[in-house]
Amino acid sequence: MHNRTIAELINGLQSKEFSSVELTQHFLDRIGDLNPHYNAIITVTAEQALKAAAAADERLAAGNAPAMCGIPILHKDIFCTNGVRTSCGSKMLDNFIPPYNATVVENFEQAGAVVLGKTNMDEFAMGSSNETSFYGSVQNPWDTDCVPGGSSGGSAAAVAARLAPGATATDTGGSIRQPAALCGITGLKPTYGRVSRWGMIAFASSLDQGGPMARTAEDCAIMLSCMASFDDKDSTCIDREVPDYSAALGQDVNGLRIGVPSEYFSKGLNEGTEQAVRTALAKLEQQGAELVEISLPNTGLSVPAYYVIAPAEASANLSRFDGVKYGYRCEDPKDLQDLYSRSRAEGFGEEVQRRILIGTYCLSAGYYEAYYGKAQQVRQLIQRDFEKAFETVDVIMGPTCPSPAFKFGSKGDDPVAMYLEDIYTIATNLAGLPGMSVPCGMVDNKPVGLQIIGNYFDEARILNVAHQYQQITEWHDQAPEGVAS
Amino acid sequence: MSIERHEIEKLAMLSRIAISDSTIVEVSQRLGSVLDLVDQLQGVNTEGVQAMSHPMQAIQRLREDEVSELNQREALQKIAPDTEEGLFLVPKVIE
């Protein structure tokens, strides 16, 4: 059962080939057997899952089942789940049990999905390798000496290892697309404002966006149709109808204009990765798509602009963790200042502390205009690049990341080496555009991701393009050794 | 770019993060390396360019000034480190 896609599992449930309880138990057994090898899941909610599955079976029998009724999924441990620990990968929230559900969690519950548990992640979503998690690194199912990417590394590894057919994730600078690429699965970051951020623990509020991870574009379409909604509780959510993304998967790519930015194929790009991406583009060209060379001249500024904006917003967002109302509190504080500064020093890991300090620096008196103000202006320049490009092309394509999965610890002590991992994904977040990663080849037996960027609210189009690509290729069907059996 | 010791101490105070004496040099080096990266922005001509905070230029929605959240004091205080009679407890502030 674990080798089937969500679309296939929905058919299996509806034709009574198996029940949701059987399906859920099957994935729980797999998690019990295999999760110790990958460390992809922090909390397993077996009891609640089986109860939800039994309820789903009743609805399926009664014939009034919603879209994802009885389908088991995992939530990234950044989404608040009522009564279930939500750690955000941090010691700070190791004991945090939210008294409410995130809107995304609520939406999947409405759609009848069964939650198997919560996935591992970089602490507060700050990282590109999952090495900053308080709960330890996640192993990449393709090569357990390598990172799964981050920050949604647990969700990506779990889907790749077929511990669940789909998982939720979030993307602030590439945290859905990069781990999807490194683990050989499909992931989508929607337009900023498409998916509610309410109950999703905030990192950089003007960039954060939740999205689905699954094995195919078709499954991502099913998940996004449930996940996206207008939400009054998120003031940046856009009030716009959610289309049926699955219904839009039938268009061929004949006549599609694909922009290929020269800046995404410059130095630093792994040769094998480039070859795989070029081959994918040629394949789409054979199907009638037109490749158009374009330029996004400010791409190089996206990483520096991001490392002002994201830490600045993080320093403000994370000020709420002070050891007073919830989360970690240090032992025997001698006064209030000591309580704050020691709880935060002991509760946050090194990378999170570094970003808070950088953000505080950039926002402090005398530096605000030179850093934050300037970065927001550069953000506008980056957005204009895309605006101009989309005057002549329908989608933009290139590699998701510069190279396949790297070994643990290989980025050394310099934080900047890790930051450059997101060079092709960050600009999309700064502009607020939707982007996907789909498997498009292998280098040294490790997956390569093709990135597809769309115009605002063009999720249906990029999902369709990804789906069409997956109709003529088999990269998304590949499984790490031992996983498919 | 290097950051002076007194600047790190000020940042630690503003951020409410205790930084031990033994790590201050390392923290300073790594922050310096990130600031070198972001300093690339200083050379960009942004004259007349508006700062961007929301991609869709969305404006803040307003609503009627009515209570919309349930009072969940007990549920919320159950997860607090220390409470007494409905209040959050912290070390004594005034002697």
Chai-1 contact restraints between the chains, C-beta under 6 A:
chainA,res_idxA,chainB,res_idxB,connection_type,confidence,min_distance_angstrom,max_distance_angstrom,comment,restraint_id
A,I97,B,I79,contact,1.0,0.0,6.0,A-B,restraint_1
A,P99,B,Q72,contact,1.0,0.0,6.0,A-B,restraint_2
A,P99,B,A75,contact,1.0,0.0,6.0,A-B,restraint_3
A,Y192,B,P55,contact,1.0,0.0,6.0,A-B,restraint_4
A,S206,B,S53,contact,1.0,0.0,6.0,A-B,restraint_5
A,S235,B,R61,contact,1.0,0.0,6.0,A-B,restraint_6
A,P304,B,L37,contact,1.0,0.0,6.0,A-B,restraint_7
A,P304,B,V38,contact,1.0,0.0,6.0,A-B,restraint_8
A,P304,B,Q40,contact,1.0,0.0,6.0,A-B,restraint_9
A,P304,B,L41,contact,1.0,0.0,6.0,A-B,restraint_10
A,Y307,B,L37,contact,1.0,0.0,6.0,A-B,restraint_11
A,Y307,B,V38,contact,1.0,0.0,6.0,A-B,restraint_12
A,V308,B,V38,contact,1.0,0.0,6.0,A-B,restraint_13
A,V324,B,F88,contact,1.0,0.0,6.0,A-B,restraint_14
A,V324,B,V90,contact,1.0,0.0,6.0,A-B,restraint_15
A,K325,B,A80,contact,1.0,0.0,6.0,A-B,restraint_16
A,K325,B,F88,contact,1.0,0.0,6.0,A-B,restraint_17
A,Y326,B,I79,contact,1.0,0.0,6.0,A-B,restraint_18
A,Y326,B,A80,contact,1.0,0.0,6.0,A-B,restraint_19
A,R329,B,P81,contact,1.0,0.0,6.0,A-B,restraint_20
A,P333,B,P91,contact,1.0,0.0,6.0,A-B,restraint_21
A,D335,B,P91,contact,1.0,0.0,6.0,A-B,restraint_22
A,L336,B,V90,contact,1.0,0.0,6.0,A-B,restraint_23
A,L336,B,P91,contact,1.0,0.0,6.0,A-B,restraint_24
A,L336,B,V93,contact,1.0,0.0,6.0,A-B,restraint_25
A,L339,B,P91,contact,1.0,0.0,6.0,A-B,restraint_26
A,Y340,B,R16,contact,1.0,0.0,6.0,A-B,restraint_27
A,S341,B,R16,contact,1.0,0.0,6.0,A-B,restraint_28
A,S341,B,I17,contact,1.0,0.0,6.0,A-B,restraint_29
A,S341,B,A18,contact,1.0,0.0,6.0,A-B,restraint_30
A,R342,B,A18,contact,1.0,0.0,6.0,A-B,restraint_31
A,R344,B,R16,contact,1.0,0.0,6.0,A-B,restraint_32
A,R344,B,I17,contact,1.0,0.0,6.0,A-B,restraint_33
A,A345,B,I17,contact,1.0,0.0,6.0,A-B,restraint_34
A,A345,B,A18,contact,1.0,0.0,6.0,A-B,restraint_35
A,Q353,B,I17,contact,1.0,0.0,6.0,A-B,restraint_36
A,I356,B,S15,contact,1.0,0.0,6.0,A-B,restraint_37
A,L357,B,L11,contact,1.0,0.0,6.0,A-B,restraint_38
A,L357,B,S15,contact,1.0,0.0,6.0,A-B,restraint_39
A,I358,B,V34,contact,1.0,0.0,6.0,A-B,restraint_40
A,T360,B,L11,contact,1.0,0.0,6.0,A-B,restraint_41
A,T360,B,L14,contact,1.0,0.0,6.0,A-B,restraint_42
A,T360,B,S15,contact,1.0,0.0,6.0,A-B,restraint_43
A,Y361,B,L11,contact,1.0,0.0,6.0,A-B,restraint_44
A,G373,B,A51,contact,1.0,0.0,6.0,A-B,restraint_45
A,K374,B,L41,contact,1.0,0.0,6.0,A-B,restraint_46
A,Q376,B,A51,contact,1.0,0.0,6.0,A-B,restraint_47
A,Q376,B,M52,contact,1.0,0.0,6.0,A-B,restraint_48
A,Q377,B,T46,contact,1.0,0.0,6.0,A-B,restraint_49
A,Q377,B,V49,contact,1.0,0.0,6.0,A-B,restraint_50
A,Q377,B,A51,contact,1.0,0.0,6.0,A-B,restraint_51
A,V378,B,L41,contact,1.0,0.0,6.0,A-B,restraint_52
A,V378,B,V44,contact,1.0,0.0,6.0,A-B,restraint_53
A,R379,B,M52,contact,1.0,0.0,6.0,A-B,restraint_54
A,Q380,B,V49,contact,1.0,0.0,6.0,A-B,restraint_55
A,Q380,B,Q50,contact,1.0,0.0,6.0,A-B,restraint_56
A,Q380,B,M52,contact,1.0,0.0,6.0,A-B,restraint_57
A,D414,B,S33,contact,1.0,0.0,6.0,A-B,restraint_58
A,P415,B,R30,contact,1.0,0.0,6.0,A-B,restraint_59
A,P415,B,V34,contact,1.0,0.0,6.0,A-B,restraint_60
A,V416,B,S33,contact,1.0,0.0,6.0,A-B,restraint_61
A,V416,B,L37,contact,1.0,0.0,6.0,A-B,restraint_62
A,G432,B,P55,contact,1.0,0.0,6.0,A-B,restraint_63
